[in-house]
Amino acid sequence: MAVFAVVYVLIFFYAVFVYLKFEWGAEGQDERGGRIAGMSYRIVFPLFPLGWLLLELYNDHVVKMTYEDYKLAIWFLLTGLMILHAIIITILKRKY
């Protein structure tokens, strides 16, 4: 389990690097970069309330999670969305 956690955190930090490099770089400042960022935001950010809703439904109707489990699930939701955001930016950069 510890190996998975280390690999996941490394993937997350790489995703943050990809995102910040795109947003703060020259590529993210032009019209093409704005269009790529907009498309990526349009896909990723609606997934946050949906993920939170599914987490709440799971917590209320399937298994009562402890506070630690709930914090971990929210952490995976946020970091997973950041990883997905970086993946989508990378794919759209190659496509457009």
Summary of the structure (lengths in Angstrom):
residues: 96
radius of gyration: 15.8
end to end distance: 38.3
largest distance: 47.5
contacts: 244
relative contact order: 0.16
helix: 88%
strand: 0%
